[in-house]
Amino acid sequence: MAKDPVCGMEVDESNAKHTTEYEGTTYYFCCEHCKMKFEKNPKEYL
Ligand SMILES: [Zn+2]
């Protein structure tokens, strides 16, 4: 399981629909909303 850096929820990588890559690392999100928040300001969540 990966952790959604925005809300802290656990995300199943094999079934993840919402992912983004930042500085060479793939991040997984529970929903489009968390993904958008992360992409706006990734540093806030790392
Ligand atoms: Zn989330």
mmCIF file of the protein (N, C-alpha, C, O) and its ligand, coordinates in Angstrom:
data_MODEL
# 
_entry.id   MODEL 
# 
loop_
_entity.id 
_entity.type 
_entity.pdbx_number_of_molecules 
1 polymer     1 
2 non-polymer 1 
# 
_entity_poly.entity_id                      1 
_entity_poly.type                           'polypeptide(L)' 
_entity_poly.nstd_linkage                   no 
_entity_poly.nstd_monomer                   no 
_entity_poly.pdbx_seq_one_letter_code       MAKDPVCGMEVDESNAKHTTEYEGTTYYFCCEHCKMKFEKNPKEYL 
_entity_poly.pdbx_seq_one_letter_code_can   MAKDPVCGMEVDESNAKHTTEYEGTTYYFCCEHCKMKFEKNPKEYL 
_entity_poly.pdbx_strand_id                 A 
# 
loop_
_entity_poly_seq.entity_id 
_entity_poly_seq.num 
_entity_poly_seq.mon_id 
_entity_poly_seq.hetero 
1 1  MET n 
1 2  ALA n 
1 3  LYS n 
1 4  ASP n 
1 5  PRO n 
1 6  VAL n 
1 7  CYS n 
1 8  GLY n 
1 9  MET n 
1 10 GLU n 
1 11 VAL n 
1 12 ASP n 
1 13 GLU n 
1 14 SER n 
1 15 ASN n 
1 16 ALA n 
1 17 LYS n 
1 18 HIS n 
1 19 THR n 
1 20 THR n 
1 21 GLU n 
1 22 TYR n 
1 23 GLU n 
1 24 GLY n 
1 25 THR n 
1 26 THR n 
1 27 TYR n 
1 28 TYR n 
1 29 PHE n 
1 30 CYS n 
1 31 CYS n 
1 32 GLU n 
1 33 HIS n 
1 34 CYS n 
1 35 LYS n 
1 36 MET n 
1 37 LYS n 
1 38 PHE n 
1 39 GLU n 
1 40 LYS n 
1 41 ASN n 
1 42 PRO n 
1 43 LYS n 
1 44 GLU n 
1 45 TYR n 
1 46 LEU n 
# 
loop_
_struct_asym.id 
_struct_asym.entity_id 
A 1 
B 2 
# 
loop_
_chem_comp.id 
_chem_comp.type 
_chem_comp.mon_nstd_flag 
ALA 'L-peptide linking' y 
ASN 'L-peptide linking' y 
ASP 'L-peptide linking' y 
CYS 'L-peptide linking' y 
GLU 'L-peptide linking' y 
GLY 'peptide linking'   y 
HIS 'L-peptide linking' y 
LEU 'L-peptide linking' y 
LYS 'L-peptide linking' y 
MET 'L-peptide linking' y 
PHE 'L-peptide linking' y 
PRO 'L-peptide linking' y 
SER 'L-peptide linking' y 
THR 'L-peptide linking' y 
TYR 'L-peptide linking' y 
VAL 'L-peptide linking' y 
ZN  non-polymer         . 
# 
_pdbx_entity_nonpoly.entity_id   2 
_pdbx_entity_nonpoly.name        ? 
_pdbx_entity_nonpoly.comp_id     ZN 
# 
_pdbx_nonpoly_scheme.asym_id         B 
_pdbx_nonpoly_scheme.entity_id       2 
_pdbx_nonpoly_scheme.mon_id          ZN 
_pdbx_nonpoly_scheme.ndb_seq_num     1 
_pdbx_nonpoly_scheme.pdb_seq_num     101 
_pdbx_nonpoly_scheme.auth_seq_num    101 
_pdbx_nonpoly_scheme.pdb_mon_id      ZN 
_pdbx_nonpoly_scheme.auth_mon_id     ZN 
_pdbx_nonpoly_scheme.pdb_strand_id   A 
_pdbx_nonpoly_scheme.pdb_ins_code    . 
# 
loop_
_atom_site.group_PDB 
_atom_site.id 
_atom_site.type_symbol 
_atom_site.label_atom_id 
_atom_site.label_alt_id 
_atom_site.label_comp_id 
_atom_site.label_asym_id 
_atom_site.label_entity_id 
_atom_site.label_seq_id 
_atom_site.pdbx_PDB_ins_code 
_atom_site.Cartn_x 
_atom_site.Cartn_y 
_atom_site.Cartn_z 
_atom_site.occupancy 
_atom_site.B_iso_or_equiv 
_atom_site.pdbx_formal_charge 
_atom_site.auth_seq_id 
_atom_site.auth_comp_id 
_atom_site.auth_asym_id 
_atom_site.auth_atom_id 
_atom_site.pdbx_PDB_model_num 
ATOM   1   N  N  . MET A 1 1  ? 0.840  -1.206 0.000   1.00 0.00 ? 1   MET A N  1 
ATOM   2   C  CA . MET A 1 1  ? 0.000  0.000  0.000   1.00 0.00 ? 1   MET A CA 1 
ATOM   3   C  C  . MET A 1 1  ? 0.873  1.254  0.000   1.00 0.00 ? 1   MET A C  1 
ATOM   4   O  O  . MET A 1 1  ? 1.922  1.304  0.642   1.00 0.00 ? 1   MET A O  1 
ATOM   5   N  N  . ALA A 1 2  ? 0.417  2.244  -0.726  1.00 0.00 ? 2   ALA A N  1 
ATOM   6   C  CA . ALA A 1 2  ? 1.075  3.553  -0.706  1.00 0.00 ? 2   ALA A CA 1 
ATOM   7   C  C  . ALA A 1 2  ? 0.208  4.498  0.119   1.00 0.00 ? 2   ALA A C  1 
ATOM   8   O  O  . ALA A 1 2  ? -0.975 4.246  0.351   1.00 0.00 ? 2   ALA A O  1 
ATOM   9   N  N  . LYS A 1 3  ? 0.822  5.581  0.549   1.00 0.00 ? 3   LYS A N  1 
ATOM   10  C  CA . LYS A 1 3  ? 0.068  6.528  1.365   1.00 0.00 ? 3   LYS A CA 1 
ATOM   11  C  C  . LYS A 1 3  ? -0.215 7.797  0.568   1.00 0.00 ? 3   LYS A C  1 
ATOM   12  O  O  . LYS A 1 3  ? 0.688  8.393  -0.018  1.00 0.00 ? 3   LYS A O  1 
ATOM   13  N  N  . ASP A 1 4  ? -1.446 8.187  0.557   1.00 0.00 ? 4   ASP A N  1 
ATOM   14  C  CA . ASP A 1 4  ? -1.844 9.459  -0.042  1.00 0.00 ? 4   ASP A CA 1 
ATOM   15  C  C  . ASP A 1 4  ? -1.224 10.577 0.799   1.00 0.00 ? 4   ASP A C  1 
ATOM   16  O  O  . ASP A 1 4  ? -1.580 10.742 1.966   1.00 0.00 ? 4   ASP A O  1 
ATOM   17  N  N  . PRO A 1 5  ? -0.291 11.353 0.210   1.00 0.00 ? 5   PRO A N  1 
ATOM   18  C  CA . PRO A 1 5  ? 0.411  12.360 1.034   1.00 0.00 ? 5   PRO A CA 1 
ATOM   19  C  C  . PRO A 1 5  ? -0.485 13.526 1.452   1.00 0.00 ? 5   PRO A C  1 
ATOM   20  O  O  . PRO A 1 5  ? -0.134 14.278 2.361   1.00 0.00 ? 5   PRO A O  1 
ATOM   21  N  N  . VAL A 1 6  ? -1.606 13.679 0.815   1.00 0.00 ? 6   VAL A N  1 
ATOM   22  C  CA . VAL A 1 6  ? -2.481 14.816 1.136   1.00 0.00 ? 6   VAL A CA 1 
ATOM   23  C  C  . VAL A 1 6  ? -3.375 14.507 2.333   1.00 0.00 ? 6   VAL A C  1 
ATOM   24  O  O  . VAL A 1 6  ? -3.416 15.284 3.287   1.00 0.00 ? 6   VAL A O  1 
ATOM   25  N  N  . CYS A 1 7  ? -4.091 13.382 2.298   1.00 0.00 ? 7   CYS A N  1 
ATOM   26  C  CA . CYS A 1 7  ? -5.054 13.100 3.360   1.00 0.00 ? 7   CYS A CA 1 
ATOM   27  C  C  . CYS A 1 7  ? -4.607 11.961 4.276   1.00 0.00 ? 7   CYS A C  1 
ATOM   28  O  O  . CYS A 1 7  ? -5.215 11.736 5.323   1.00 0.00 ? 7   CYS A O  1 
ATOM   29  N  N  . GLY A 1 8  ? -3.526 11.225 3.882   1.00 0.00 ? 8   GLY A N  1 
ATOM   30  C  CA . GLY A 1 8  ? -3.009 10.172 4.738   1.00 0.00 ? 8   GLY A CA 1 
ATOM   31  C  C  . GLY A 1 8  ? -3.671 8.823  4.548   1.00 0.00 ? 8   GLY A C  1 
ATOM   32  O  O  . GLY A 1 8  ? -3.328 7.873  5.251   1.00 0.00 ? 8   GLY A O  1 
ATOM   33  N  N  . MET A 1 9  ? -4.604 8.709  3.624   1.00 0.00 ? 9   MET A N  1 
ATOM   34  C  CA . MET A 1 9  ? -5.281 7.439  3.365   1.00 0.00 ? 9   MET A CA 1 
ATOM   35  C  C  . MET A 1 9  ? -4.344 6.449  2.676   1.00 0.00 ? 9   MET A C  1 
ATOM   36  O  O  . MET A 1 9  ? -3.432 6.859  1.958   1.00 0.00 ? 9   MET A O  1 
ATOM   37  N  N  . GLU A 1 10 ? -4.559 5.170  2.885   1.00 0.00 ? 10  GLU A N  1 
ATOM   38  C  CA . GLU A 1 10 ? -3.772 4.159  2.193   1.00 0.00 ? 10  GLU A CA 1 
ATOM   39  C  C  . GLU A 1 10 ? -4.378 3.895  0.827   1.00 0.00 ? 10  GLU A C  1 
ATOM   40  O  O  . GLU A 1 10 ? -5.595 3.792  0.673   1.00 0.00 ? 10  GLU A O  1 
ATOM   41  N  N  . VAL A 1 11 ? -3.481 3.787  -0.181  1.00 0.00 ? 11  VAL A N  1 
ATOM   42  C  CA . VAL A 1 11 ? -3.924 3.602  -1.556  1.00 0.00 ? 11  VAL A CA 1 
ATOM   43  C  C  . VAL A 1 11 ? -3.260 2.350  -2.121  1.00 0.00 ? 11  VAL A C  1 
ATOM   44  O  O  . VAL A 1 11 ? -2.053 2.162  -1.977  1.00 0.00 ? 11  VAL A O  1 
ATOM   45  N  N  . ASP A 1 12 ? -4.054 1.499  -2.762  1.00 0.00 ? 12  ASP A N  1 
ATOM   46  C  CA . ASP A 1 12 ? -3.545 0.282  -3.383  1.00 0.00 ? 12  ASP A CA 1 
ATOM   47  C  C  . ASP A 1 12 ? -2.891 0.642  -4.722  1.00 0.00 ? 12  ASP A C  1 
ATOM   48  O  O  . ASP A 1 12 ? -3.576 1.066  -5.653  1.00 0.00 ? 12  ASP A O  1 
ATOM   49  N  N  . GLU A 1 13 ? -1.568 0.475  -4.819  1.00 0.00 ? 13  GLU A N  1 
ATOM   50  C  CA . GLU A 1 13 ? -0.864 0.887  -6.038  1.00 0.00 ? 13  GLU A CA 1 
ATOM   51  C  C  . GLU A 1 13 ? -1.339 0.134  -7.280  1.00 0.00 ? 13  GLU A C  1 
ATOM   52  O  O  . GLU A 1 13 ? -1.385 0.695  -8.376  1.00 0.00 ? 13  GLU A O  1 
ATOM   53  N  N  . SER A 1 14 ? -1.690 -1.133 -7.100  1.00 0.00 ? 14  SER A N  1 
ATOM   54  C  CA . SER A 1 14 ? -2.048 -1.950 -8.262  1.00 0.00 ? 14  SER A CA 1 
ATOM   55  C  C  . SER A 1 14 ? -3.399 -1.538 -8.844  1.00 0.00 ? 14  SER A C  1 
ATOM   56  O  O  . SER A 1 14 ? -3.757 -1.934 -9.953  1.00 0.00 ? 14  SER A O  1 
ATOM   57  N  N  . ASN A 1 15 ? -4.128 -0.753 -8.092  1.00 0.00 ? 15  ASN A N  1 
ATOM   58  C  CA . ASN A 1 15 ? -5.483 -0.377 -8.484  1.00 0.00 ? 15  ASN A CA 1 
ATOM   59  C  C  . ASN A 1 15 ? -5.656 1.146  -8.480  1.00 0.00 ? 15  ASN A C  1 
ATOM   60  O  O  . ASN A 1 15 ? -6.778 1.652  -8.463  1.00 0.00 ? 15  ASN A O  1 
ATOM   61  N  N  . ALA A 1 16 ? -4.535 1.864  -8.495  1.00 0.00 ? 16  ALA A N  1 
ATOM   62  C  CA . ALA A 1 16 ? -4.599 3.315  -8.313  1.00 0.00 ? 16  ALA A CA 1 
ATOM   63  C  C  . ALA A 1 16 ? -4.962 4.026  -9.609  1.00 0.00 ? 16  ALA A C  1 
ATOM   64  O  O  . ALA A 1 16 ? -4.369 3.770  -10.657 1.00 0.00 ? 16  ALA A O  1 
ATOM   65  N  N  . LYS A 1 17 ? -5.925 4.907  -9.530  1.00 0.00 ? 17  LYS A N  1 
ATOM   66  C  CA . LYS A 1 17 ? -6.341 5.674  -10.706 1.00 0.00 ? 17  LYS A CA 1 
ATOM   67  C  C  . LYS A 1 17 ? -5.748 7.072  -10.683 1.00 0.00 ? 17  LYS A C  1 
ATOM   68  O  O  . LYS A 1 17 ? -5.634 7.730  -11.717 1.00 0.00 ? 17  LYS A O  1 
ATOM   69  N  N  . HIS A 1 18 ? -5.376 7.511  -9.506  1.00 0.00 ? 18  HIS A N  1 
ATOM   70  C  CA . HIS A 1 18 ? -4.911 8.889  -9.376  1.00 0.00 ? 18  HIS A CA 1 
ATOM   71  C  C  . HIS A 1 18 ? -3.461 8.888  -8.920  1.00 0.00 ? 18  HIS A C  1 
ATOM   72  O  O  . HIS A 1 18 ? -3.165 8.686  -7.742  1.00 0.00 ? 18  HIS A O  1 
ATOM   73  N  N  . THR A 1 19 ? -2.563 9.116  -9.867  1.00 0.00 ? 19  THR A N  1 
ATOM   74  C  CA . THR A 1 19 ? -1.137 9.122  -9.541  1.00 0.00 ? 19  THR A CA 1 
ATOM   75  C  C  . THR A 1 19 ? -0.492 10.337 -10.181 1.00 0.00 ? 19  THR A C  1 
ATOM   76  O  O  . THR A 1 19 ? -1.010 10.894 -11.150 1.00 0.00 ? 19  THR A O  1 
ATOM   77  N  N  . THR A 1 20 ? 0.628  10.737 -9.637  1.00 0.00 ? 20  THR A N  1 
ATOM   78  C  CA . THR A 1 20 ? 1.420  11.785 -10.265 1.00 0.00 ? 20  THR A CA 1 
ATOM   79  C  C  . THR A 1 20 ? 2.883  11.539 -9.954  1.00 0.00 ? 20  THR A C  1 
ATOM   80  O  O  . THR A 1 20 ? 3.225  10.908 -8.954  1.00 0.00 ? 20  THR A O  1 
ATOM   81  N  N  . GLU A 1 21 ? 3.741  12.047 -10.828 1.00 0.00 ? 21  GLU A N  1 
ATOM   82  C  CA . GLU A 1 21 ? 5.163  11.889 -10.598 1.00 0.00 ? 21  GLU A CA 1 
ATOM   83  C  C  . GLU A 1 21 ? 5.749  13.236 -10.238 1.00 0.00 ? 21  GLU A C  1 
ATOM   84  O  O  . GLU A 1 21 ? 5.483  14.238 -10.902 1.00 0.00 ? 21  GLU A O  1 
ATOM   85  N  N  . TYR A 1 22 ? 6.539  13.257 -9.195  1.00 0.00 ? 22  TYR A N  1 
ATOM   86  C  CA . TYR A 1 22 ? 7.175  14.499 -8.770  1.00 0.00 ? 22  TYR A CA 1 
ATOM   87  C  C  . TYR A 1 22 ? 8.607  14.206 -8.388  1.00 0.00 ? 22  TYR A C  1 
ATOM   88  O  O  . TYR A 1 22 ? 8.866  13.382 -7.511  1.00 0.00 ? 22  TYR A O  1 
ATOM   89  N  N  . GLU A 1 23 ? 9.547  14.883 -9.047  1.00 0.00 ? 23  GLU A N  1 
ATOM   90  C  CA . GLU A 1 23 ? 10.982 14.700 -8.812  1.00 0.00 ? 23  GLU A CA 1 
ATOM   91  C  C  . GLU A 1 23 ? 11.372 13.218 -8.806  1.00 0.00 ? 23  GLU A C  1 
ATOM   92  O  O  . GLU A 1 23 ? 12.126 12.769 -7.943  1.00 0.00 ? 23  GLU A O  1 
ATOM   93  N  N  . GLY A 1 24 ? 10.850 12.471 -9.776  1.00 0.00 ? 24  GLY A N  1 
ATOM   94  C  CA . GLY A 1 24 ? 11.248 11.083 -9.972  1.00 0.00 ? 24  GLY A CA 1 
ATOM   95  C  C  . GLY A 1 24 ? 10.543 10.058 -9.098  1.00 0.00 ? 24  GLY A C  1 
ATOM   96  O  O  . GLY A 1 24 ? 10.812 8.862  -9.207  1.00 0.00 ? 24  GLY A O  1 
ATOM   97  N  N  . THR A 1 25 ? 9.637  10.515 -8.225  1.00 0.00 ? 25  THR A N  1 
ATOM   98  C  CA . THR A 1 25 ? 8.898  9.604  -7.349  1.00 0.00 ? 25  THR A CA 1 
ATOM   99  C  C  . THR A 1 25 ? 7.423  9.622  -7.750  1.00 0.00 ? 25  THR A C  1 
ATOM   100 O  O  . THR A 1 25 ? 6.862  10.676 -8.049  1.00 0.00 ? 25  THR A O  1 
ATOM   101 N  N  . THR A 1 26 ? 6.810  8.450  -7.752  1.00 0.00 ? 26  THR A N  1 
ATOM   102 C  CA . THR A 1 26 ? 5.390  8.375  -8.045  1.00 0.00 ? 26  THR A CA 1 
ATOM   103 C  C  . THR A 1 26 ? 4.594  8.471  -6.746  1.00 0.00 ? 26  THR A C  1 
ATOM   104 O  O  . THR A 1 26 ? 4.895  7.781  -5.772  1.00 0.00 ? 26  THR A O  1 
ATOM   105 N  N  . TYR A 1 27 ? 3.592  9.319  -6.742  1.00 0.00 ? 27  TYR A N  1 
ATOM   106 C  CA . TYR A 1 27 ? 2.712  9.464  -5.579  1.00 0.00 ? 27  TYR A CA 1 
ATOM   107 C  C  . TYR A 1 27 ? 1.308  9.002  -5.947  1.00 0.00 ? 27  TYR A C  1 
ATOM   108 O  O  . TYR A 1 27 ? 0.845  9.171  -7.075  1.00 0.00 ? 27  TYR A O  1 
ATOM   109 N  N  . TYR A 1 28 ? 0.652  8.415  -4.954  1.00 0.00 ? 28  TYR A N  1 
ATOM   110 C  CA . TYR A 1 28 ? -0.678 7.831  -5.160  1.00 0.00 ? 28  TYR A CA 1 
ATOM   111 C  C  . TYR A 1 28 ? -1.704 8.582  -4.329  1.00 0.00 ? 28  TYR A C  1 
ATOM   112 O  O  . TYR A 1 28 ? -1.441 8.986  -3.196  1.00 0.00 ? 28  TYR A O  1 
ATOM   113 N  N  . PHE A 1 29 ? -2.879 8.759  -4.922  1.00 0.00 ? 29  PHE A N  1 
ATOM   114 C  CA . PHE A 1 29 ? -3.932 9.540  -4.253  1.00 0.00 ? 29  PHE A CA 1 
ATOM   115 C  C  . PHE A 1 29 ? -5.245 8.774  -4.245  1.00 0.00 ? 29  PHE A C  1 
ATOM   116 O  O  . PHE A 1 29 ? -5.506 7.942  -5.114  1.00 0.00 ? 29  PHE A O  1 
ATOM   117 N  N  . CYS A 1 30 ? -6.061 9.072  -3.246  1.00 0.00 ? 30  CYS A N  1 
ATOM   118 C  CA . CYS A 1 30 ? -7.355 8.398  -3.130  1.00 0.00 ? 30  CYS A CA 1 
ATOM   119 C  C  . CYS A 1 30 ? -8.347 8.947  -4.136  1.00 0.00 ? 30  CYS A C  1 
ATOM   120 O  O  . CYS A 1 30 ? -9.293 8.259  -4.520  1.00 0.00 ? 30  CYS A O  1 
ATOM   121 N  N  . CYS A 1 31 ? -8.137 10.184 -4.564  1.00 0.00 ? 31  CYS A N  1 
ATOM   122 C  CA . CYS A 1 31 ? -9.109 10.817 -5.451  1.00 0.00 ? 31  CYS A CA 1 
ATOM   123 C  C  . CYS A 1 31 ? -8.448 11.953 -6.235  1.00 0.00 ? 31  CYS A C  1 
ATOM   124 O  O  . CYS A 1 31 ? -7.347 12.400 -5.913  1.00 0.00 ? 31  CYS A O  1 
ATOM   125 N  N  . GLU A 1 32 ? -9.146 12.398 -7.255  1.00 0.00 ? 32  GLU A N  1 
ATOM   126 C  CA . GLU A 1 32 ? -8.656 13.480 -8.101  1.00 0.00 ? 32  GLU A CA 1 
ATOM   127 C  C  . GLU A 1 32 ? -8.417 14.758 -7.295  1.00 0.00 ? 32  GLU A C  1 
ATOM   128 O  O  . GLU A 1 32 ? -7.499 15.528 -7.579  1.00 0.00 ? 32  GLU A O  1 
ATOM   129 N  N  . HIS A 1 33 ? -9.249 14.961 -6.300  1.00 0.00 ? 33  HIS A N  1 
ATOM   130 C  CA . HIS A 1 33 ? -9.151 16.165 -5.469  1.00 0.00 ? 33  HIS A CA 1 
ATOM   131 C  C  . HIS A 1 33 ? -7.804 16.238 -4.734  1.00 0.00 ? 33  HIS A C  1 
ATOM   132 O  O  . HIS A 1 33 ? -7.153 17.283 -4.716  1.00 0.00 ? 33  HIS A O  1 
ATOM   133 N  N  . CYS A 1 34 ? -7.405 15.131 -4.139  1.00 0.00 ? 34  CYS A N  1 
ATOM   134 C  CA . CYS A 1 34 ? -6.112 15.096 -3.440  1.00 0.00 ? 34  CYS A CA 1 
ATOM   135 C  C  . CYS A 1 34 ? -4.970 15.275 -4.425  1.00 0.00 ? 34  CYS A C  1 
ATOM   136 O  O  . CYS A 1 34 ? -3.991 15.960 -4.129  1.00 0.00 ? 34  CYS A O  1 
ATOM   137 N  N  . LYS A 1 35 ? -5.090 14.667 -5.587  1.00 0.00 ? 35  LYS A N  1 
ATOM   138 C  CA . LYS A 1 35 ? -4.054 14.788 -6.605  1.00 0.00 ? 35  LYS A CA 1 
ATOM   139 C  C  . LYS A 1 35 ? -3.882 16.246 -7.038  1.00 0.00 ? 35  LYS A C  1 
ATOM   140 O  O  . LYS A 1 35 ? -2.758 16.725 -7.183  1.00 0.00 ? 35  LYS A O  1 
ATOM   141 N  N  . MET A 1 36 ? -4.977 16.932 -7.238  1.00 0.00 ? 36  MET A N  1 
ATOM   142 C  CA . MET A 1 36 ? -4.925 18.333 -7.657  1.00 0.00 ? 36  MET A CA 1 
ATOM   143 C  C  . MET A 1 36 ? -4.300 19.207 -6.575  1.00 0.00 ? 36  MET A C  1 
ATOM   144 O  O  . MET A 1 36 ? -3.513 20.108 -6.864  1.00 0.00 ? 36  MET A O  1 
ATOM   145 N  N  . LYS A 1 37 ? -4.661 18.928 -5.331  1.00 0.00 ? 37  LYS A N  1 
ATOM   146 C  CA . LYS A 1 37 ? -4.078 19.698 -4.230  1.00 0.00 ? 37  LYS A CA 1 
ATOM   147 C  C  . LYS A 1 37 ? -2.573 19.518 -4.182  1.00 0.00 ? 37  LYS A C  1 
ATOM   148 O  O  . LYS A 1 37 ? -1.825 20.477 -3.992  1.00 0.00 ? 37  LYS A O  1 
ATOM   149 N  N  . PHE A 1 38 ? -2.131 18.264 -4.360  1.00 0.00 ? 38  PHE A N  1 
ATOM   150 C  CA . PHE A 1 38 ? -0.703 17.970 -4.341  1.00 0.00 ? 38  PHE A CA 1 
ATOM   151 C  C  . PHE A 1 38 ? 0.010  18.674 -5.493  1.00 0.00 ? 38  PHE A C  1 
ATOM   152 O  O  . PHE A 1 38 ? 1.067  19.273 -5.294  1.00 0.00 ? 38  PHE A O  1 
ATOM   153 N  N  . GLU A 1 39 ? -0.556 18.606 -6.681  1.00 0.00 ? 39  GLU A N  1 
ATOM   154 C  CA . GLU A 1 39 ? 0.103  19.182 -7.855  1.00 0.00 ? 39  GLU A CA 1 
ATOM   155 C  C  . GLU A 1 39 ? 0.202  20.700 -7.761  1.00 0.00 ? 39  GLU A C  1 
ATOM   156 O  O  . GLU A 1 39 ? 1.121  21.294 -8.326  1.00 0.00 ? 39  GLU A O  1 
ATOM   157 N  N  . LYS A 1 40 ? -0.712 21.323 -7.071  1.00 0.00 ? 40  LYS A N  1 
ATOM   158 C  CA . LYS A 1 40 ? -0.674 22.773 -6.881  1.00 0.00 ? 40  LYS A CA 1 
ATOM   159 C  C  . LYS A 1 40 ? 0.515  23.182 -6.029  1.00 0.00 ? 40  LYS A C  1 
ATOM   160 O  O  . LYS A 1 40 ? 1.170  24.190 -6.296  1.00 0.00 ? 40  LYS A O  1 
ATOM   161 N  N  . ASN A 1 41 ? 0.790  22.377 -4.986  1.00 0.00 ? 41  ASN A N  1 
ATOM   162 C  CA . ASN A 1 41 ? 1.832  22.755 -4.047  1.00 0.00 ? 41  ASN A CA 1 
ATOM   163 C  C  . ASN A 1 41 ? 2.460  21.509 -3.403  1.00 0.00 ? 41  ASN A C  1 
ATOM   164 O  O  . ASN A 1 41 ? 2.245  21.233 -2.223  1.00 0.00 ? 41  ASN A O  1 
ATOM   165 N  N  . PRO A 1 42 ? 3.242  20.760 -4.205  1.00 0.00 ? 42  PRO A N  1 
ATOM   166 C  CA . PRO A 1 42 ? 3.781  19.483 -3.716  1.00 0.00 ? 42  PRO A CA 1 
ATOM   167 C  C  . PRO A 1 42 ? 4.608  19.618 -2.441  1.00 0.00 ? 42  PRO A C  1 
ATOM   168 O  O  . PRO A 1 42 ? 4.565  18.741 -1.578  1.00 0.00 ? 42  PRO A O  1 
ATOM   169 N  N  . LYS A 1 43 ? 5.347  20.691 -2.321  1.00 0.00 ? 43  LYS A N  1 
ATOM   170 C  CA . LYS A 1 43 ? 6.253  20.843 -1.175  1.00 0.00 ? 43  LYS A CA 1 
ATOM   171 C  C  . LYS A 1 43 ? 5.509  20.846 0.155   1.00 0.00 ? 43  LYS A C  1 
ATOM   172 O  O  . LYS A 1 43 ? 6.050  20.437 1.182   1.00 0.00 ? 43  LYS A O  1 
ATOM   173 N  N  . GLU A 1 44 ? 4.282  21.305 0.124   1.00 0.00 ? 44  GLU A N  1 
ATOM   174 C  CA . GLU A 1 44 ? 3.498  21.364 1.361   1.00 0.00 ? 44  GLU A CA 1 
ATOM   175 C  C  . GLU A 1 44 ? 3.228  19.963 1.927   1.00 0.00 ? 44  GLU A C  1 
ATOM   176 O  O  . GLU A 1 44 ? 2.994  19.801 3.124   1.00 0.00 ? 44  GLU A O  1 
ATOM   177 N  N  . TYR A 1 45 ? 3.267  18.948 1.038   1.00 0.00 ? 45  TYR A N  1 
ATOM   178 C  CA . TYR A 1 45 ? 2.845  17.606 1.455   1.00 0.00 ? 45  TYR A CA 1 
ATOM   179 C  C  . TYR A 1 45 ? 4.004  16.627 1.596   1.00 0.00 ? 45  TYR A C  1 
ATOM   180 O  O  . TYR A 1 45 ? 3.796  15.456 1.912   1.00 0.00 ? 45  TYR A O  1 
ATOM   181 N  N  . LEU A 1 46 ? 5.236  17.110 1.361   1.00 0.00 ? 46  LEU A N  1 
ATOM   182 C  CA . LEU A 1 46 ? 6.382  16.189 1.434   1.00 0.00 ? 46  LEU A CA 1 
ATOM   183 C  C  . LEU A 1 46 ? 7.131  16.331 2.737   1.00 0.00 ? 46  LEU A C  1 
ATOM   184 O  O  . LEU A 1 46 ? 8.119  15.632 2.960   1.00 0.00 ? 46  LEU A O  1 
HETATM 185 ZN ZN . ZN  B 2 .  ? -6.740 11.598 -0.380  1.00 0.00 2 101 ZN  A ZN 1 
# 
